[in-house]
Amino acid sequence: MKKKILAMLMAAAMGATLLAGCGSSGSSSSSDSSDTASTDDTSKDQDSGDGSTENADDPVVSTYGDDSGTHLELWTFVDVHGAFYGKMVDKWNEANPDRKISLTATTYPYGDMHDKLLMSLQAGTGAPDICDVEVGQFPNVVAGEDNWLYAEDDAVAPYKNDMVASRLETYQGENGKQYGMPFHVGATVMYYNMKALEDAGITQADVDAVVTWDDYAALGKKYLDAIGNPDGKYFTSVDTGGTDWLWLAMSEYGEDWTGGMGGKANVQLESVKKMLKMQQDWLNSGLAEVSPDGHVDLEAGFQNILDGNIVSFPKAMWYMSRFINYMPEEKGNWYIAKCPVFEAGQKCSVGIGGTGTVVTNQSKDPELAADFVAYAKCSPDGEQMIWDDLGFDVCNTSLWTQDDFAHNTSNQYNTFFRNYPYDVLASIKDDIGKISVTKISPTINEQICTTTLNEVLEDGMDVDEALQEAQDAVDLEQ
């Protein structure tokens, strides 16, 4: 099985793949993970969950649309994104015969593309009409705001009332204008191996009864007691290479360690302390293990799940693709549920990762480019293709309760799990929080992922002491 997964990962990295991952920064090194491949590292600010071609040697160029239409150039760092835009150009041209588009989509390695974009924006020449920007890189690109980017507010206006507001806000500038269109919500949910839990005498009703983290720990103890606490078996795993758990805790308390746009970063939040201390308790009691390789979105993490070493974990909804691509034999075993909270009534989710698609002021027709991007990423037509082709939890909430969308059995994501993903998403619609991605985010992420989490979860260091050390490091950069 390990050889099988490794082969799949290598094939995915060489071909059309998506991203998702751990916690990224604004670094130009590797990419996030997404929905098909997983090549993330801890140097970036946050997983996009969208896919990357970091290991590709040469750019891949494809042309779509009508040769007689306005030519637009698009850059991306994910092969399947280019193919998605190509399909959407055909739909756009059919619906808008008087505004046809000819699109050249170029897929670059993650770091190369973001570096090339930033340099061309700074130089005022050489930028494409349209460009995907990974969420951790967005603060660098939006820094120029109106000087570099074309505001997409008018283009998104027809869809705005149906879109998840927090995801639009992720790609706004300090001036409040919309500079990027999201691919997905990235809503964090809890994945449960219902087959394994049922074998231990635990029912779906027991899982649904979990509201708080105390409830979650009690369920975990019940599971471990039922299987006899064998070595190597745990209820969950905690991450040293990603900040998803901490983002979830911050969302539950309405806190944000970046301080938001123009604010002062503070990693010594009560929410962060509570989560880390709780995780230390879980490790000490045997409820949890440290995730192999640091988090569940790498080969060792997939294998750990396949081996049944953990039976629950929180991750963004884009992680559904990991099951389909790397763990297909798990079909029918897993159940998706709300995440527990510290106190009843708190938000139970947070949007993680993402790719914002920008229109540059160097575009030959920025209004056309923005209208196309909004159509591709916000309209029901575009969102349908995003769900069917990419497996992302779409941001247009008007679709979430439509039976032919949310319960369509021709969609592989709707049939892989015990329940329908959008039934869960609709139930947490008003409980999806947002943590800002700002200029200080890469610094926070690097410190937390490379030092703090290892000190706390591997070495058992006092949480307050470790976070003070982290705060001192962050303060040097702000």
Secondary structure, DSSP 8 states (H G I E B T S, - for coil): -HHHHHHHHHHHHHSS--B--S--EE-SSS--B-SS-B---SSEES--SS---TT-SS-EEEEEE-TTSEEEEEEES-HHHHHHHHHHHHHHHHH-TTS-EEEEEEE--HHHHHHHHHHHHHHTSS--SEEEEETTTHHHHHTTGGGTB---HHHHTTTGGGB-HHHHHHTB-TTS-B--B-S---BEEEEEEHHHHHHTT--HHHHHT--BHHHHHHHHHHHHHHHT--TT--SEEE-SS--HHHHHHHHHHT--TT-STT-------HHHHHHHHHHHHHHHHTSEEE-GGGSSSSHHHHHHHHTTS--EEEEEGGGHHHHHHH-GGGTTTEEEE---BSSTTS--EEB---EEEEEBTT-SSHHHHHHHHHHHHHSHHHHHHIIIII----SBGGGTT-HHHHT-TTSHHHHHSSS-HHHHHHHTGGGEE-----TTHHHHHHHIIIIIHIIIIIS---HHHHHHHHHHHHHTT-
